[in-house]
Amino acid sequence: MRLPLGPGSSDAATLVAAAAALALEAGAFVWALGGGRQALAVGLAAHAAACLIAAAACGGPRRWLQLLLALLLPPAGVAVCALDACLAVFSRGKTEFPLYDELLRELRARSPAAAEQLMEELSGHSSEFAPAHAPAELLVAPVASLMSDADIAPELKLAAIRNLTHLSPTDSVPLVKEALRSDVPAIRFYAARLLSNLEDGFSRRLRKLQEAGDGPEKLQELARARLEFAESGLLESADARRHRERAAETLRQLAAAGGPRAAQARAALARAELELGRASLALATSEQNLADDPSDAAARRLALEAALAARDYAAFRRHARELARHLPASELARDLEERCPESR
């Protein structure tokens, strides 16, 4: 098969045919890498067309050009495809972390209420999605609304998840776990990697504290780290309970040892016992702190919560009245007492 070339036009037509073959070959690689059976079929068809054009244009005495095209066309197609991929990566790097203003415009179009909340709380901040000192409640609600909207661009969702990394795990983990169900592979990958990094960070922290010694300060920090790990939301319920049990055991030792850290250890122990479902022990531990300092409002509130969980309504009423007496400006205790007729 030869192209119908006129006299003197062989070289020009050969170059035109070679350019067409090169374009088809490059398109073949791009389409084939696009994924899917249809893209692969189109890529193979373009590759076959490129080979036919090259063979038709390079017959006769131009054997060397035919051989050159046969050698250069496939690498040229790969080079064009690689260049396209590199340009896509660089352009994506610029849009993967959108500015706050861009995110706000998108959010305003999809969720006006969340956008208004951001505008009110972040007035004056226009460089990033949220400042590093933004409170958790400011970020969690808007990001939750953004992640649940199917029409929001995936790049914006990914940027929103990235901006949650400076929050505590208790605030960020539920949203990151929600991102694991995203239809976008990049969001699922980043969410899984973030959860893995958080868990590895807790594990390294616990291992370092365990190797630091048995001093009261280190033991208290170890117990605090275990409780934070249990409350982070990263663990299954059985693993979280195991860490709370070990933290409670450590805090119980510190409380029994006495000293200046005993009150702090008892306060943390009471909270751990309450989370473990041992409300009576939590109440007794809180009352030990109240025996030393009756004006301790935090211990009084914890005792109130533990008494209600333990259904000890007599203790509930007693602590409610004490809390109202020590904090006359607060109506919380009186309101709780009125709403619990069993305590009368």
C-alpha positions in Angstrom: 0.0 0.0 0.0 1.4 3.4 -1.1 0.0 6.9 -0.7 -0.8 8.6 -4.1 2.0 11.0 -4.1 2.8 13.2 -7.0 6.3 14.0 -8.4 8.4 16.0 -6.1 5.9 15.8 -3.2 7.2 12.5 -1.7 9.2 14.1 1.1 6.5 16.6 2.1 3.8 14.0 2.1 6.0 11.6 4.1 6.5 14.2 6.8 2.8 15.0 6.9 2.0 11.3 7.2 4.6 10.9 9.9 3.2 13.8 11.9 -0.3 12.3 11.7 1.1 8.9 12.8 2.9 10.5 15.7 -0.3 12.3 16.8 -2.3 9.1 16.6 0.4 7.2 18.4 0.5 9.7 21.3 -3.3 9.6 21.5 -3.2 5.9 21.6 -1.1 5.9 24.7 -3.1 8.6 26.4 -6.4 6.8 25.7 -5.1 3.5 26.7 -3.9 4.8 30.0 -7.3 6.5 30.6 -8.7 3.2 31.8 -11.6 1.1 30.9 -12.3 -1.2 27.9 -13.5 1.5 25.6 -10.4 3.6 26.2 -8.2 0.6 25.5 -10.0 -0.2 22.3 -9.7 3.4 21.0 -6.0 3.4 21.9 -5.4 0.2 20.0 -7.3 1.5 16.9 -5.3 4.7 17.0 -2.0 2.7 17.2 -3.1 0.5 14.2 -3.9 3.6 12.2 -0.6 5.2 13.0 1.2 2.0 11.8 -0.8 1.9 8.5 0.0 5.6 7.8 3.7 5.1 8.5 3.8 2.0 6.2 1.9 3.7 3.4 4.0 6.9 3.5 7.4 5.2 3.7 7.4 2.7 0.8 9.9 2.5 -2.0 13.3 3.8 -1.5 12.5 5.4 1.8 13.2 2.2 3.8 15.4 4.0 6.2 12.7 6.5 7.1 10.2 3.7 7.6 12.6 2.0 10.0 13.2 5.3 11.8 9.5 5.9 12.3 9.0 2.3 13.5 11.7 2.9 16.1 10.7 6.4 17.2 6.9 6.3 17.2 6.3 4.2 20.3 8.9 6.0 22.5 7.5 9.3 21.3 4.0 8.3 22.3 5.3 7.3 25.7 7.1 10.6 26.1 4.0 12.6 25.2 2.0 10.6 27.6 4.6 11.0 30.4 4.7 14.8 29.8 0.9 15.0 30.0 1.0 13.1 33.3 3.7 15.4 34.7 1.8 18.5 33.8 -1.3 17.0 35.4 0.6 16.4 38.6 2.0 19.9 38.7 -1.3 21.5 38.0 -3.0 19.3 40.6 -0.5 20.3 43.2 -1.6 23.9 42.8 -5.3 23.2 43.1 -5.2 20.4 45.8 -4.8 23.0 48.5 -7.3 25.7 47.5 -7.3 29.1 49.2 -9.9 29.9 51.8 -11.7 32.2 49.5 -12.2 29.5 46.8 -13.4 27.0 49.4 -15.8 29.6 50.8 -17.2 30.4 47.4 -17.9 26.7 46.7 -19.3 26.2 50.2 -21.6 29.3 49.9 -23.1 27.9 46.7 -23.8 24.5 48.3 -24.4 25.3 52.0 -25.1 29.0 52.7 -25.5 28.4 56.5 -22.1 26.8 56.9 -20.5 29.5 54.7 -22.1 32.2 56.9 -20.7 30.6 60.0 -17.2 30.6 58.5 -17.6 34.2 57.5 -18.6 35.3 60.9 -16.0 33.4 62.8 -13.1 33.8 60.4 -13.5 37.5 59.4 -10.2 38.9 58.5 -8.6 35.5 57.6 -8.4 35.1 53.8 -5.2 33.1 53.2 -6.1 29.6 54.2 -9.3 27.6 54.8 -9.0 28.1 58.6 -6.3 29.5 60.9 -4.3 27.1 63.0 -5.9 28.4 66.2 -9.5 27.9 65.1 -11.6 26.1 67.7 -12.8 22.6 66.9 -16.4 23.4 66.8 -15.7 26.0 64.2 -14.2 23.5 61.8 -16.1 20.3 62.4 -19.6 21.4 61.5 -18.7 23.1 58.2 -16.4 20.3 57.1 -19.1 17.7 58.0 -21.6 19.6 55.8 -19.0 19.9 53.0 -18.1 16.2 53.1 -21.8 15.1 53.0 -22.5 17.2 49.8 -22.1 15.0 46.7 -21.7 18.1 44.5 -18.6 19.5 46.2 -15.5 19.2 44.1 -13.2 16.3 45.3 -10.2 18.6 45.6 -12.1 20.8 48.0 -13.1 17.8 50.1 -9.5 16.6 50.2 -8.3 20.1 51.3 -10.9 20.2 54.0 -9.7 16.9 55.4 -6.1 18.0 55.3 -7.0 21.1 57.3 -8.4 18.9 60.2 -4.9 17.5 61.0 -4.2 20.1 63.6 -7.4 19.3 65.6 -7.4 16.7 68.4 -8.2 13.2 67.2 -11.5 13.2 69.2 -12.7 16.0 66.9 -11.1 14.9 63.6 -11.3 11.1 63.6 -15.1 10.8 63.0 -14.8 13.1 59.9 -11.8 11.2 58.6 -13.5 7.9 59.1 -16.5 9.3 57.2 -14.1 10.1 54.3 -13.1 6.5 54.1 -16.5 5.9 52.4 -15.9 8.6 49.7 -16.2 7.6 46.1 -12.9 9.4 45.3 -9.9 7.1 45.6 -7.5 10.0 46.6 -9.8 11.0 49.5 -10.0 7.4 50.7 -6.3 6.9 50.5 -5.5 10.1 52.4 -8.0 9.3 55.1 -6.7 5.8 55.6 -3.1 7.1 55.7 -4.1 9.9 58.2 -5.8 7.4 60.5 -2.8 5.1 60.3 -0.4 7.9 61.2 -2.6 9.0 64.2 -2.6 5.4 65.5 1.2 5.0 65.0 1.7 8.3 66.8 -0.2 7.1 69.8 1.7 3.8 69.8 5.1 5.5 69.6 4.1 7.9 72.5 3.0 5.0 74.7 6.1 3.0 74.0 8.3 6.0 74.8 6.5 6.6 78.1 6.7 3.0 79.1 10.4 3.1 78.6 10.8 6.4 80.5 10.6 4.9 84.0 8.2 4.5 86.9 8.3 8.0 88.3 5.0 9.5 89.4 5.1 12.2 86.7 5.8 9.6 83.9 3.1 7.3 85.2 0.5 10.1 85.2 1.5 11.1 81.7 1.3 7.4 80.6 -2.2 7.1 82.1 -3.2 10.3 80.3 -1.9 9.1 77.0 -3.8 5.8 77.4 -7.0 7.7 78.1 -6.5 10.0 75.1 -5.9 7.0 72.9 -9.1 5.3 74.2 -11.1 8.5 73.6 -9.7 9.2 70.2 -12.1 7.1 68.3 -9.3 5.2 66.6 -9.8 2.0 68.5 -12.4 -0.7 68.5 -14.5 -0.8 71.7 -12.6 -3.7 73.2 -9.2 -2.1 72.6 -10.4 1.2 74.0 -11.7 -0.5 77.1 -8.4 -2.3 77.6 -6.5 1.0 77.5 -8.9 2.6 80.0 -8.5 -0.4 82.3 -4.7 -0.1 82.3 -4.9 3.7 82.7 -7.3 3.3 85.7 -4.9 0.8 87.3 -2.0 3.3 87.0 -4.1 6.1 88.3 -5.3 4.0 91.2 -1.6 3.4 92.2 -0.8 7.1 92.0 -3.9 8.0 94.1 -3.0 5.4 96.7 0.6 6.7 96.9 -0.6 10.2 98.0 1.4 13.3 97.5 0.6 16.4 95.5 -0.5 14.4 92.4 -3.0 12.3 94.3 -6.0 14.7 93.7 -5.3 14.9 89.9 -4.9 11.2 89.8 -8.2 10.7 91.6 -10.0 13.1 89.2 -8.7 11.3 86.2 -9.5 7.9 87.8 -13.1 9.0 88.5 -13.6 9.9 84.9 -12.0 6.6 83.7 -14.2 4.6 86.1 -17.3 6.4 84.8 -16.3 5.6 81.2 -15.8 2.0 82.1 -19.4 1.8 83.5 -18.3 1.7 87.1 -20.4 4.7 88.2 -20.3 3.8 91.9 -16.5 3.7 92.0 -16.4 7.0 90.1 -18.8 8.5 92.7 -16.7 7.3 95.6 -13.5 8.5 94.0 -14.9 12.0 93.3 -16.2 12.2 96.9 -12.7 11.6 98.1 -11.5 14.7 96.3 -14.5 16.6 97.6 -13.6 15.6 101.2 -10.3 17.4 100.7 -11.8 20.4 98.8 -15.6 20.9 99.0 -15.4 23.8 96.7 -13.9 21.8 93.8 -16.6 22.5 91.1 -15.1 20.0 88.6 -15.2 17.2 91.2 -18.7 18.2 92.2 -20.0 18.0 88.6 -18.3 14.7 88.1 -19.8 13.4 91.3 -23.2 14.6 90.1 -22.8 12.8 86.8 -21.6 9.6 88.5 -24.5 9.7 91.0 -27.0 10.0 88.2 -25.4 7.1 86.3 -25.3 5.0 89.4 -29.0 5.9 90.2 -28.0 7.1 93.6 -30.5 9.8 93.7 -29.8 10.7 97.3 -26.2 11.5 96.5 -27.4 13.2 93.3 -29.6 15.6 95.3 -26.9 16.3 97.8 -24.2 17.1 95.3 -26.7 19.2 93.2 -27.5 21.4 96.2 -23.8 21.7 97.1 -22.9 22.7 93.5 -25.7 25.3 93.5 -24.5 26.6 96.8 -20.9 27.0 95.8 -21.8 28.4 92.3 -24.8 30.6 92.9 -24.6 32.1 89.4 -25.2 28.7 87.8 -28.7 27.3 87.4 -27.4 23.9 86.1 -27.7 22.0 89.4 -31.1 23.4 90.3 -32.4 22.5 86.8 -31.1 19.0 87.1 -32.6 18.6 90.5 -36.0 19.7 89.3 -35.8 17.3 86.3 -35.1 14.3 88.5 -38.2 13.6 90.6 -36.7 10.4 92.0 -34.2 12.5 93.9 -36.8 14.3 96.0 
